[in-house]
């Protein structure tokens, strides 16, 4: 863990990875390079399944880029662990909101460890745009996020438990943003 790298974490392509979810929410891109040339690939297009990427045999990841978040944005990352000594998420969530005053103008929500790849909760994102973060909006957005997931059963958690965790994690991200505790 002490010698791990961000790119190493990205290339392992685990949907439980804590690095991929925020970078996907930030619309990050990877520079893939080989002797034949190079190509930029959106991180959302890089993953094809659990531990599967579109990295070719002769390529390596040479760079990572993403735009700076606007000053009108607020974000939160939350994850659920079985034990603090075991860093692999049972589920995780990233929320990035942009505001004009108190109204949300843009929303990005990503969910980790609840599908074969990190996924966007697009229905929740669309629901939030134009709204203010009040208790009812937070509850409804959390339920929309639940519908995006396709969790599995594994040694860290059941499908039922992960399905339960999704709205809990989204509520936490939205409440953290609403309360200003994200600073």
C-alpha positions as CSV (number, residue, x, y, z in Angstrom):
1,X,0.0,0.0,0.0
2,X,2.9,2.4,0.7
3,X,4.3,2.1,-2.8
4,X,1.1,2.0,-4.8
5,X,0.5,4.5,-7.5
6,X,-2.6,6.3,-8.8
7,X,-2.0,4.8,-12.3
8,X,-1.3,1.4,-10.8
9,X,-4.7,1.6,-9.1
10,X,-6.4,2.7,-12.3
11,X,-4.9,-0.1,-14.4
12,X,-6.0,-2.8,-12.0
13,X,-9.6,-1.9,-13.0
14,X,-11.3,-3.0,-9.8
15,X,-14.8,-1.5,-9.4
16,X,-14.0,-1.3,-5.6
17,X,-11.1,1.1,-6.3
18,X,-11.3,4.4,-4.5
19,X,-9.4,6.3,-7.1
20,X,-11.5,5.6,-10.2
21,X,-14.9,7.0,-8.8
22,X,-13.7,10.6,-8.2
23,X,-11.6,10.7,-11.4
24,X,-14.6,9.5,-13.4
25,X,-16.8,12.1,-11.8
26,X,-14.2,14.7,-12.8
27,X,-14.2,13.4,-16.4
28,X,-10.5,12.5,-16.3
29,X,-8.6,11.2,-19.3
30,X,-5.7,8.8,-19.6
31,X,-2.9,9.1,-22.2
32,X,-2.1,5.6,-23.5
33,X,1.3,5.4,-25.3
34,X,3.1,2.7,-27.4
35,X,5.8,2.7,-30.0
36,X,3.1,3.2,-32.6
37,X,1.8,6.4,-31.1
38,X,-0.5,7.7,-28.4
39,X,-4.2,8.3,-27.7
40,X,-6.2,10.0,-25.0
41,X,-9.0,7.9,-23.6
42,X,-11.8,9.1,-21.2
43,X,-11.5,7.2,-18.0
44,X,-15.2,6.3,-18.4
45,X,-14.3,4.5,-21.7
46,X,-11.2,2.9,-20.3
47,X,-13.0,0.1,-18.4
48,X,-14.6,-2.9,-20.0
49,X,-15.4,-5.0,-16.9
50,X,-13.9,-6.3,-13.7
51,X,-10.1,-6.0,-14.1
52,X,-10.6,-5.4,-17.9
53,X,-9.5,-2.3,-19.7
54,X,-9.1,-1.2,-23.3
55,X,-5.3,-0.9,-22.7
56,X,-3.6,-2.8,-25.6
57,X,-0.7,-5.2,-24.9
58,X,1.9,-2.8,-26.2
59,X,0.6,0.3,-24.3
60,X,1.2,1.9,-21.0
61,X,-0.5,4.7,-19.2
62,X,1.8,7.8,-19.7
63,X,-0.4,10.6,-18.2
64,X,-3.6,11.5,-16.5
65,X,-5.5,14.8,-16.9
66,X,-8.6,16.4,-15.7
67,X,-10.0,20.0,-15.6
68,X,-9.8,22.0,-12.4
69,X,-13.2,22.0,-10.7
70,X,-15.0,25.4,-10.9
71,X,-15.0,27.5,-7.8
72,X,-18.8,27.1,-7.7
73,X,-18.5,23.3,-7.2
74,X,-18.6,21.3,-4.0
75,X,-17.8,17.6,-3.7
76,X,-17.8,14.6,-1.4
77,X,-16.5,11.0,-1.5
78,X,-17.8,8.4,0.9
79,X,-17.1,4.7,1.2
80,X,-18.2,1.8,3.4
81,X,-15.5,-0.6,4.7
82,X,-16.0,-3.8,6.6
83,X,-13.0,-3.0,8.8
84,X,-10.7,0.0,8.9
85,X,-7.7,-2.2,8.5
86,X,-9.1,-3.5,5.2
87,X,-9.1,-0.7,2.7
88,X,-11.3,-2.2,-0.1
89,X,-14.7,-0.6,-0.4
90,X,-17.9,-2.6,-0.1
91,X,-19.4,0.4,-1.9
92,X,-18.3,4.0,-2.6
93,X,-19.8,7.1,-4.0
94,X,-18.5,10.4,-5.4
95,X,-20.7,13.5,-5.8
96,X,-19.7,16.7,-7.5
97,X,-22.2,19.5,-7.6
98,X,-21.9,23.0,-9.2
99,X,-24.0,25.8,-7.9
100,X,-25.4,29.1,-9.0
101,X,-26.4,30.6,-5.7
102,X,-28.1,27.8,-3.9
103,X,-29.4,26.0,-7.1
104,X,-27.6,23.1,-8.5
105,X,-26.5,23.7,-12.1
106,X,-24.5,20.6,-12.8
107,X,-24.3,17.2,-11.0
108,X,-22.0,14.2,-11.3
109,X,-22.4,11.1,-9.2
110,X,-20.4,8.0,-9.6
111,X,-20.8,4.7,-7.7
112,X,-18.1,2.1,-7.1
113,X,-18.3,-1.6,-6.2
114,X,-21.9,-1.8,-7.2
115,X,-21.5,-2.9,-10.8
116,X,-18.7,-4.5,-12.9
117,X,-17.3,-1.0,-13.6
118,X,-17.6,2.4,-11.8
119,X,-21.0,3.8,-13.0
120,X,-22.7,7.1,-13.2
121,X,-26.1,7.6,-11.5
122,X,-27.4,9.7,-14.3
123,X,-31.1,9.7,-13.2
124,X,-30.0,11.2,-9.8
125,X,-27.7,13.6,-11.6
126,X,-30.5,14.8,-13.9
127,X,-33.0,15.0,-10.9
128,X,-30.7,17.3,-8.9
129,X,-30.1,20.0,-11.6
130,X,-32.2,23.1,-10.9
131,X,-32.9,22.0,-7.3
132,X,-31.7,23.2,-3.9
133,X,-30.3,20.7,-1.5
134,X,-33.0,20.2,1.0
135,X,-34.0,17.1,2.9
136,X,-36.6,15.9,0.4
137,X,-34.3,16.5,-2.6
138,X,-31.5,14.5,-0.9
139,X,-33.8,11.6,-0.2
140,X,-35.2,11.5,-3.7
141,X,-31.8,11.8,-5.4
142,X,-30.5,8.9,-3.2
143,X,-33.3,6.7,-4.4
144,X,-32.6,7.6,-8.0
145,X,-29.0,6.6,-7.4
146,X,-30.1,3.2,-6.0
147,X,-31.7,2.4,-9.4
148,X,-28.4,2.9,-11.3
149,X,-26.6,0.0,-9.6
150,X,-26.3,-3.7,-10.5
151,X,-24.5,-5.0,-7.4
152,X,-23.3,-8.6,-6.9
153,X,-22.8,-10.9,-4.0
154,X,-19.2,-11.5,-3.0
155,X,-17.1,-12.0,0.2
156,X,-17.3,-8.3,1.2
157,X,-21.1,-7.9,0.9
158,X,-24.3,-9.2,-0.5
159,X,-26.3,-7.7,-3.4
160,X,-29.0,-6.8,-0.9
161,X,-26.5,-5.0,1.4
162,X,-24.9,-3.1,-1.4
163,X,-28.3,-2.0,-2.7
164,X,-29.0,-0.7,0.8
165,X,-25.7,1.1,1.0
166,X,-26.1,3.1,-2.2
167,X,-28.7,5.6,-1.0
168,X,-27.0,5.8,2.4
169,X,-23.7,6.8,0.8
170,X,-25.4,9.3,-1.6
171,X,-27.3,10.8,1.3
172,X,-24.0,11.2,3.2
173,X,-22.3,12.9,0.2
174,X,-25.2,15.3,-0.3
175,X,-25.6,16.1,3.4
176,X,-21.9,16.8,3.6
177,X,-22.1,19.2,0.7
178,X,-25.3,20.8,2.0
179,X,-23.8,21.3,5.5
180,X,-20.5,22.7,4.2
181,X,-18.5,20.0,6.1
182,X,-16.8,19.2,2.8
183,X,-14.3,22.2,3.2
